[in-house]
Amino acid sequence: MVSRKHQTNSFSGPIVAVAVGGIAIGLAVMIVAVSIVTGFKKEITSKVVGFGSHLQIVNYDNNTSYETLPITMNQDWLEKVKNLDGVKSINKFIVKAGILKTEDNLQGVVFKGIDMDYNWQFFRQYMVAGDTLVINDTAKSNNVVISQYIAEALDLKTGDSFAAYFIQDPPRMRKFVVAGIYNTQLEDLDKIFVFVDIKHLRKLNDWQDDQITGFEIQVEDFSNLLEYDKEVTRIVGNNFSPDGSMLKVRSIQEDYPGIFDWLSLLDINVWVILILMVSVAGFNMVSGLLVIILERVNMIGILKSMGAENLRIEKIFIYVAGFLIGRGLLIGNVIGIGLCLVQMYTGAITLDPESYYVATVPINLDVFHILILNAGTMLVTIFMMTLPSMIISRISPADSIRFN
């Protein structure tokens, strides 16, 4: 009924071909759209988390600046949090605002003091020059890691030294050497953070050897961040440190709500695309099936005259529609997955990093997403096919045979 020869020799052939093509293009667009949006969310989320981790445990104060109140790093609950399922790592940190100065330029930054337990895995993939910091538990290291944005603004390269000024009472100055330069393309954060040995900031703040700004926690699954937040808060929240300070847990989504709200808006765009594409594909198949039924009115009349029930005849046309939909899905998968693979391995489509935080369109090709899209498209279009197939029950055998 739907062979290539039949499509060539019947007036329904071009219409059926358009319907199959509509399904193929619709599925390809859906695969590409979902892959791009999930790719954006995954890439940008990983960059934001790379700077601030998933969760932070800090002093429970109302201070929103980078001049924080300390907590002690000797906490009774620390082992409990480390042993939670899904917790990858915990590291200590101190943050402090400062000003970088060279002979011709100034740049306001935030120094992030890190210790030996800091995980450099994220930044190693974005290093454009030099290397990450090597920190030991004895002497302070004067090396720092800065972003390419800061390096270009101050005309610095690896091995160069510069002065850093800290506005406090009394004001203080330190000399640092550029050990490495990174570029995550997340400009809002690249232009802020400078990584330094935690011992420098502890000394500048006149803190004790066991005092820090807080702890950063890395977890395995970002999608369960709320659950991790609740569990850590249950262990840590509303507790007092040995020094009398109260602690709070905050997630990366609380620290950067603007970025995550923007990423959430992308989901709305995807749903609009999915609904439009499935609707267009469904209506294309409805039109195609109606034409096939019209072309086969005589056959339907003969089958009815031989005693075939309406439901059995309707099933025949539903099977035909399913075959055509399957063909469209196969073609759509080849096109959609092919385009995604080309972008993944070539980065052919580029973007402005200042606006999109990435240099090329990111792709997240997930097998589960592809299966869901295929299954959803098949089910919705098959369901829509039941409506035109009901026309068969209205066809009279006598009139249909004369129609031919």
Protein Blocks (a to p, Z undefined) as FASTA:
>chain_A
ZZmklmmmpcklmmmmmmmmmmmmmmmmmmmmmmmmmmmmmmmmmmmmmmnojbdcdddd
fbfbfbdcdddfbdfklmmmmmpghiabdcdddddddddddfkbccddddddddfklcfk
lmmmmccghcdddddfkbccfbdcddfklmmmnopaehiacddddddddddddddddfbd
cdehpaklmmmpccddfklmmmmnopafkbcfbdcdddfblklmmmmmmmmmmmmgopac
fkopacddddfklmmmmlmmmmmmmmmmmmmmmmmmmmmmmmmmmmmmmmmmmmmmmmmm
mmmmnopafklmmmmmmmmmmmmmmmmmmmmmmmmmmmmmmmmmnomaccdfklnopabd
cddddfklmmmmmmmmmmmmmmmmmmmmmmmmmpcfklmmmmZZ
